[in-house]
Amino acid sequence: MDEFLSTKEMAWVLGRSAGTIRDMIRDGEIEGVRLPGGFRVPKAEALRLARDRIEAEAGRKLSDRDLERLIDEVIATNEQRD
């Protein structure tokens, strides 16, 4: 897992669109930074959001290491489809 995720990658993780992720960053719902190439979400924020989603939807708790592995798998799977 990189230190930052793109809005597209974060969208895959949260099951939203990249546009929704950008809106959430602009609205302050998600911590993000704006770089010349677009918005990026810090790794710590991506882990927090992924943890919240998994706990809410599946009622499971995962370690940071397991979350990172899961995020990497989601990104890799979606990159293959793209």
N, C-alpha and C positions, 0 to 999 in steps of 0.2 A: 504494500500500500504506500503510495507516494505521500509526501507531506501535505499536499493539497489535492482535492478532487475538483474536477471541472463541474459545471452545472449539469452537464449531460450525464456524467458518472453519478453524481448525487441523485439525479432524477431516477436513474436505474435502481439505486439502493432504496429510495423511498417510494418507488412506484408512482412517481409524478412526472410531469413534463419539465424540460429544461427551463422553459419560460416561467413555470410556476416557481421553480427554485430561485430564479433571478428575482421574481417578485417578492418572494419570502425574504431574500437577502435585503432588498431595498426597503422592505417594511420592518426590518429588524427582527424577524422571527427566526432567522438563521444567521449565525455569524459568518461573514464572508469578507473577502477583500476583492477589490477591483484592480486588475492588472491590465496591461495593454492588450492581452489576448482574451480578455473577458473576466468574469467573476470566477473566484476559486473559493472552495470551502476548506478550512483547515482540518487536518486529520482528527484532532481532538473533537471538533464539532461533528464531523462525520460519524465518529464512534458514538458520541452521545445520541445523535439522532437515530442511528441504526439500533442502538440499545433500546431506546424508547419505543421504537416501532416493534421490535421483536418481543419485548416484554408486554406491550399492549395487545398484540395480535396472537402471540403464541404462549404467553405466560411463562416464558423461559428466560433465564439469566445466563449470559455468556461472558467469558473473560474477554479482555481487550484483544488478546491473541486470537481467540476463536472468532471474534467480530471482524478483525482484520482479514482473516482467512476467508470468511464468508463474503465480505465486501469485495475482496480480490476475485473470488469466484463469480460473483454477480457481474462485475465489470468485464471479466474475461469472456463470459458467456454472451453478454450483449455485444461486445466488440466483434465476436465471430459472426453474429447475426447482421451487424451493420454493414 
